[in-house]
Amino acid sequence: MKMNDSRQSKIIDRFPAGVVTPPPSKSLSHRALICAALCGLHGKGEDDAPAEIWNVGVSEDISATRRGIARIVSVLSGTADIAAPERRVDCGESGSTLRFLIPIAGLDGEEWVFTGNGRLMERPLDIYRDMFERAGGVFEQRSSEVRVRGPLRVGKYTLPGDVSSQFVSGLLFSLPLLCGDSEIALSTPLESSGYARMTVDVLRHYGVAMDEIADGRGGIRGYRVRGGQTYRRAAYTVESDYSQAAFFLAAAALGCDVRVAGLNPHSLQGDRYIIDVIRGMGAEVRDEDGAVRVLPPAGGLKALTIDVAEIPDLVPPIAALACYCEGQTRLVNAGRLRIKESDRLRALKTELCKLGAAVRETDDALIIDGAKSLRGGDVDAWGDHRIAMALAVAAIGCTGSVTLSGHTHVSKSYPAFWEDFEKGYLK
C-alpha cells in the first residue's frame, strides 16, 4: 500500500453544481494515439495528411502513452536510430501503456525496457511472458522494469479472458502489422469485453479490420486477424469519459445540482453502465439540452447487487454512492480491483469505514450497508486517483468535515477534477 504525505491534504467542503464536462475518454485516447502513431510506419502516400486527434486527453497516463508509442514507432519506421540502451519506455503508473505497447515493441526484434512507478511492475504480465518465451524471445519482469525482445510472430495466441482485456488489445494493435494471418483464442470468457470492442472500433476507424469469433452466447471467443494491413491516416475525435463522469453522476444522485455534458448516449464505453446503476437505485436520469441530469428519488436510493466484472473502474464511485443506499449493496466479481494502482477493495473498505460507513470485503466483493449519513473524518487516497475521487463523493453525505490526504493523485487521469468538483456550493 502506498500512503501519502500528510502535507498533501485538503478539506473537502465544496461540492459540484451547474454543468460539468468530464475530460475525454482515457481509454479512447490511449487507443487513438496508438493507432495514429502506427500510421507513421508506412511513410506518406497519396494521402499525406496527419492523423489528427481532436479532444485527446491530457493526463499523466495519456502522456506516458504518447511518449512511449512515439519512441517505438520512430525505431520501427527507421526515422530514428536509437541504440539499445535508449530503447526504453517510461509507463508512469499506466497499465494501459505497459500492456498495449509491449507487443508493439515486440515487432522490433531488439530488446526494449519498460519502466514504471507505484505498483505498476507488480501487475500480472505472465500472458506476455509465455507468449515471448514460446516464440524464442525474451521476457524478464523485475521489481522496477520489464525487459522484452521479440520478434512477435505470426500464429495462434491462446490466452485467458478473465485477467485483463488489455492483453487482447495489445495483440490487436500489433498482429495486423505482421506478414501473415494470426488468431487470438480465448480459453475463458472475456471480462471487460467492452474495452476490447472499443479497441476494435478504433482500429476499424484507422482502416484495420479483424473478424470477431462469437461464442454462441453473445460473447467473444477470439479474433481472426489478417496480416499485412496498413493503418490509414484519419482524423478522430475522442468522446467524453463515462468513467470520470460517473463521479459527478453519483454526486447528482446524492442531491448535488450538477449536470454532466459531453457524453455520447450511444458510446461503446462499458462504463456507460453507470446510468443503469443509478436508475436501478431509483434515481431519475434525463437529458436536458444535451447534458445528463440525475434526480434522486424522494424515498431515497435503494441498494443493489451488481456484477462488476465488466465495469471495474465504476466500483469506486458506486461504492461511495452505496454508502447512502437503503439496504445492503453487494459489488461482486471484483477481485481484479486488488491489482490496480492500489488494492481498491481494501482501500475502499478502510477509508469509507473511517468516515463511518459499514463496509466489508471478501476476496472478490465489497458488501456495503447503507445509512442516511456518515460522520466524516480523515482519509487517505492510497496513491490512487479513483480512490481520491470516490472519497470526494462520499464526503457529500458526511455531517462532519472530511480531510483527504493524497488529493493530488487525481492528476493521473483527471488533472482538473478538483476544479470541476468544487465549482458549486460550500458545505
C-alpha positions in Angstrom: 0.0 0.0 0.0 1.2 3.5 -0.9 0.4 6.0 1.7 0.6 9.7 1.1 2.4 12.6 2.7 0.0 14.2 5.2 1.1 17.6 3.8 -0.7 16.7 0.6 -4.1 17.1 2.1 -7.3 19.1 1.5 -10.6 19.7 3.3 -13.4 18.6 1.1 -16.1 21.2 1.7 -17.2 22.3 -1.7 -19.4 20.2 -4.0 -20.3 20.2 -7.7 -23.1 22.3 -9.2 -24.0 23.6 -12.6 -22.7 21.9 -15.8 -19.5 19.8 -15.8 -17.9 18.4 -18.9 -15.7 15.5 -17.9 -12.4 15.0 -19.7 -12.0 13.0 -22.9 -12.2 9.2 -22.5 -8.8 8.0 -21.3 -9.5 4.6 -22.8 -10.2 6.0 -26.2 -7.4 8.5 -26.0 -4.8 5.7 -25.5 -6.2 3.7 -28.4 -6.4 6.7 -30.8 -2.9 7.9 -30.0 -1.5 4.4 -30.7 -3.4 4.0 -34.0 -2.5 7.5 -35.2 1.2 6.8 -34.4 1.2 3.5 -36.2 0.1 5.3 -39.4 3.6 6.6 -39.4 5.1 3.2 -40.1 4.2 3.3 -43.7 5.6 6.7 -44.7 3.5 9.2 -46.7 1.5 8.0 -49.6 -1.2 9.7 -51.7 -2.8 11.0 -48.5 -0.1 12.7 -46.5 -2.5 14.5 -44.1 -1.5 13.9 -40.4 -3.6 11.5 -38.4 -5.1 14.3 -36.2 -6.8 13.5 -32.9 -9.2 16.0 -31.5 -10.1 16.4 -27.9 -7.4 13.9 -26.8 -7.0 13.6 -23.0 -4.4 15.4 -21.0 -3.2 13.3 -18.0 -0.1 11.5 -16.8 -1.3 8.2 -18.2 -2.0 9.7 -21.7 1.4 11.5 -21.7 3.1 8.1 -21.0 1.4 6.5 -24.0 2.1 9.5 -26.2 5.8 9.4 -25.4 6.1 5.6 -25.5 4.4 5.0 -28.8 6.3 7.8 -30.4 9.6 6.3 -29.4 8.7 2.8 -30.5 7.4 4.0 -33.9 10.5 6.1 -34.5 12.5 2.9 -34.3 10.2 0.7 -36.3 9.8 3.2 -39.1 13.6 3.9 -39.3 13.3 7.6 -38.6 15.4 7.3 -35.5 18.5 5.2 -34.8 18.1 4.6 -31.1 20.8 2.4 -29.5 19.8 -0.5 -27.3 20.3 1.3 -24.0 17.9 4.0 -25.2 15.1 1.6 -26.2 13.3 2.5 -23.0 9.6 3.4 -22.3 8.6 5.0 -19.0 5.0 4.0 -18.5 4.5 6.0 -15.3 1.6 4.2 -13.5 -0.3 3.4 -16.6 -1.2 -0.2 -17.0 -2.8 0.5 -20.4 0.5 2.0 -21.7 2.5 -1.0 -20.5 0.2 -3.7 -21.8 -0.6 -2.0 -25.1 2.9 -1.2 -26.0 4.8 -4.4 -25.1 3.6 -6.4 -28.2 4.2 -3.4 -30.5 7.8 -3.2 -29.2 7.9 -6.9 -29.9 7.7 -6.1 -33.6 11.2 -4.7 -33.5 13.2 -7.9 -32.6 15.5 -5.9 -30.4 15.4 -5.5 -26.6 13.1 -2.9 -25.1 12.9 -1.9 -21.4 9.7 -0.8 -19.8 9.8 1.0 -16.5 7.0 2.3 -14.2 6.1 3.8 -10.9 3.9 2.8 -8.0 2.5 -0.7 -8.2 2.8 -0.9 -12.0 5.5 -3.5 -12.1 3.5 -5.7 -9.7 0.7 -6.2 -12.2 0.4 -9.6 -13.8 2.2 -10.0 -17.1 2.5 -13.7 -17.3 0.5 -13.9 -20.5 3.2 -11.9 -22.3 5.9 -13.9 -20.6 4.5 -17.1 -22.0 4.0 -15.5 -25.4 7.5 -14.2 -25.8 9.2 -17.3 -24.4 7.2 -19.6 -26.7 8.4 -17.6 -29.7 12.0 -17.8 -28.6 12.2 -14.3 -27.4 13.0 -12.7 -24.0 10.7 -11.6 -21.2 12.1 -10.6 -17.8 9.9 -8.9 -15.2 11.7 -7.3 -12.3 10.7 -5.1 -9.4 11.5 -1.9 -11.4 11.4 -2.9 -15.0 10.3 -5.3 -17.7 12.7 -6.4 -20.5 11.3 -7.8 -23.7 12.8 -8.9 -27.1 10.8 -10.3 -29.9 10.2 -10.7 -32.7 6.4 -11.1 -32.4 5.5 -14.0 -34.7 2.5 -15.0 -36.9 0.4 -17.7 -35.2 -2.3 -18.6 -32.8 -2.3 -16.9 -29.4 -4.3 -18.6 -26.7 -4.8 -16.6 -23.6 -7.3 -16.4 -20.7 -10.0 -13.7 -21.0 -10.5 -13.3 -17.2 -7.3 -11.5 -16.4 -7.4 -8.3 -18.4 -8.7 -7.3 -21.9 -5.6 -5.1 -22.2 -3.6 -8.2 -23.3 -6.1 -8.8 -26.1 -6.0 -5.1 -27.2 -2.2 -5.1 -27.2 -2.2 -8.0 -29.7 -5.0 -6.5 -31.8 -2.8 -3.4 -32.3 0.3 -5.4 -33.3 -0.8 -8.6 -35.1 -2.2 -6.8 -38.2 1.3 -5.5 -38.9 2.8 -9.0 -39.3 3.2 -10.6 -42.7 0.8 -13.4 -42.2 -2.6 -14.1 -40.6 -3.0 -14.8 -36.8 -5.7 -15.8 -34.4 -6.4 -14.8 -30.8 -8.2 -17.7 -29.0 -9.7 -17.1 -25.5 -9.6 -20.0 -23.2 -12.0 -18.4 -20.7 -14.8 -15.9 -21.2 -13.6 -12.3 -21.9 -14.1 -10.0 -19.0 -14.3 -6.2 -19.7 -15.3 -7.2 -23.2 -16.5 -3.6 -23.8 -12.9 -2.5 -23.8 -11.9 -5.0 -26.4 -14.8 -3.9 -28.6 -13.7 -0.3 -28.1 -10.2 -1.3 -29.4 -11.8 -3.0 -32.5 -13.9 0.1 -33.2 -10.9 2.5 -33.1 -8.9 0.1 -35.2 -11.6 0.0 -37.9 -11.6 3.8 -37.9 -8.0 3.7 -38.9 -8.6 1.1 -41.6 -7.5 -2.1 -39.7 -10.0 -4.9 -39.6 -10.4 -8.3 -37.9 -13.1 -10.9 -37.5 -14.7 -11.5 -34.1 -15.2 -15.1 -33.3 -18.5 -15.4 -31.4 -19.0 -18.0 -28.6 -22.7 -18.5 -29.4 -23.9 -16.9 -26.2 -23.4 -13.3 -27.1 -19.8 -13.2 -26.0 -16.4 -13.3 -27.7 -14.3 -16.5 -28.2 -11.5 -14.8 -30.1 -10.4 -12.9 -33.2 -9.0 -13.7 -36.6 -6.5 -11.1 -37.6 -5.3 -10.6 -41.2 -1.7 -9.7 -41.5 -0.1 -7.2 -43.8 -2.5 -4.5 -43.0 -1.8 -0.7 -43.1 -3.0 1.9 -40.6 -4.8 4.6 -42.6 -4.5 8.2 -41.6 -7.8 9.6 -40.4 -9.0 12.3 -38.1 -10.5 11.1 -34.8 -12.5 13.0 -32.1 -12.3 11.5 -28.6 -15.6 11.5 -26.7 -16.0 12.4 -23.0 -15.2 9.8 -20.4 -18.0 7.9 -18.7 -15.5 6.6 -16.1 -14.9 10.1 -14.9 -18.4 11.3 -15.4 -19.5 8.6 -13.0 -18.3 10.5 -10.0 -20.4 13.5 -10.9 -23.4 11.4 -11.8 -23.1 9.8 -8.3 -22.8 13.3 -6.8 -26.0 14.3 -8.5 -27.7 11.1 -7.2 -26.8 12.3 -3.7 -28.5 15.6 -4.3 -25.9 17.9 -5.9 -27.5 20.1 -8.6 -24.9 19.1 -11.2 -25.4 18.1 -14.8 -22.9 16.3 -17.0 -22.3 17.4 -20.6 -20.5 15.9 -23.5 -21.5 12.3 -23.0 -22.3 10.1 -26.0 -25.5 8.2 -25.2 -24.6 5.5 -27.8 -21.0 5.1 -26.6 -19.2 1.8 -26.7 -17.6 2.6 -23.3 -18.6 -0.1 -20.9 -18.7 2.4 -18.1 -21.9 3.9 -19.6 -23.5 1.3 -17.4 -23.3 3.9 -14.6 -26.6 5.2 -16.0 -28.3 1.8 -15.5 -26.8 1.6 -11.9 -28.2 4.9 -10.9 -31.6 4.2 -12.4 -31.6 0.8 -10.7 -31.0 2.6 -7.4 -34.2 4.6 -8.0 -33.0 7.9 -9.4 -34.4 9.5 -12.5 -32.0 10.2 -15.3 -32.9 12.6 -18.0 -31.4 14.5 -20.9 -31.6 18.3 -20.6 -30.2 20.2 -23.5 -27.5 17.7 -24.2 -26.5 17.2 -20.6 -27.3 14.3 -18.3 -29.3 15.3 -15.2 -29.9 12.9 -12.3 -32.8 13.5 -9.8 -32.6 11.5 -6.6 -35.7 9.6 -5.6 -37.9 11.1 -2.9 -37.8 8.0 -0.8 -34.0 7.6 -1.0 -31.7 5.4 -3.0 -32.1 1.6 -2.9 -29.3 -0.9 -2.6 -28.4 -3.3 -5.5 -26.3 -6.4 -6.1 -24.0 -5.6 -9.1 -21.7 -7.9 -11.0 -18.7 -5.6 -11.7 -16.5 -7.9 -13.7 -17.2 -5.8 -16.8 -17.0 -2.5 -15.1 -14.1 -2.5 -12.6 -13.5 1.3 -12.9 -17.0 2.0 -11.7 -16.6 0.3 -8.4 -15.1 3.4 -6.5 -18.0 5.8 -7.4 -20.6 3.1 -6.9 -19.1 2.1 -3.5 -19.3 5.8 -2.4 -22.9 6.0 -3.6 -23.8 2.7 -1.9 -22.9 4.2 1.5 -26.2 6.1 1.3 -28.5 3.5 -0.2 -31.2 1.9 1.9 -30.3 -1.8 2.4 -27.2 -3.8 1.5 -25.2 -3.3 -1.7 -23.1 -6.1 -2.9 -20.4 -5.5 -5.6 -19.4 -9.0 -6.7 -16.7 -10.4 -9.1 -14.4 -7.6 -8.1 -11.2 -9.5 -7.5 -9.2 -7.7 -10.2 -9.5 -4.5 -8.3 -6.8 -5.7 -5.9 -4.2 -5.3 -8.6 -4.9 -1.7 -9.7 -3.0 1.4 -8.5 -3.9 0.2 -5.0 -5.8 -2.7 -3.7 -9.0 -0.9 -4.3 -11.2 -3.3 -2.3 -9.1 -2.9 0.8 -8.7 0.8 0.2 -12.4 1.5 -0.2 -13.3 -0.6 2.8 -10.7 1.0 5.0 -11.3 4.6 4.1 -15.1 4.5 3.8 -15.2 2.9 7.3 -13.1 5.9 8.6 -16.0 8.1 7.5 -18.4 5.9 9.4 -19.7 3.6 6.7 -20.4 -0.1 7.3 -18.2 -1.9 4.6 -16.9 -5.4 4.5 -14.7 -7.1 1.9 -14.3 -10.6 0.7 -11.7 -12.0 -1.7 -13.7 -10.6 -4.6 -16.5 -8.4 -3.3 -17.5 -5.4 -1.3 -20.6 -5.5 0.9 -21.9 -2.1 2.0 -24.8 -1.5 4.4 -26.2 2.0 3.6 -27.0 4.8 6.1 -28.7 8.2 5.8 -25.4 10.0 6.6 -21.8 9.4 7.6 -19.8 11.2 10.2 -16.7 12.3 8.3 -13.1 12.1 9.2 -9.5 12.0 7.9 -9.0 9.7 4.9 -6.2 8.8 2.5 -6.2 8.2 -1.3 -3.7 5.3 -1.1 -1.8 6.8 -4.0 -4.9 6.1 -6.3 -6.7 8.6 -8.4 -10.0 6.8 -8.3 -9.9 6.3 -4.5 -9.4 10.1 -4.1 -12.4 10.9 -6.4 -14.6 8.3 -4.6 -13.9 9.8 -1.2 -14.8 13.2 -2.6 -18.2 11.8 -3.5 -18.6 10.0 -0.1 -17.9 13.4 1.6 -21.1 14.8 0.2 -23.3 13.0 2.8 -21.0 13.4 5.8 -22.2 15.5 8.7 -18.7 16.4 9.8 -15.6 17.6 7.9 -13.6 15.3 5.6 -9.8 15.8 5.1 -8.2 13.9 2.3 -4.5 13.1 2.1 -3.1 12.5 -1.3 -5.6 14.5 -3.3 -3.1 15.4 -6.0 -3.1 11.8 -7.3 -6.2 12.7 -9.5 -3.6 14.2 -12.0 -3.1 10.6 -13.2 -6.3 10.7 -15.1 -8.2 13.9 -14.4 -6.0 16.9 -13.5 -8.9 19.3 -13.4 -11.0 17.1 -11.1 -10.9 19.4 -8.0 -11.6 22.5 -10.1 -14.7 20.8 -11.5 -15.8 19.2 -8.2 -15.5 22.4 -6.2 -17.3 24.7 -8.6 -20.5 24.6 -6.6 -21.7 25.2 -3.1 -19.8 25.4 0.2 -20.8 22.9 2.8 
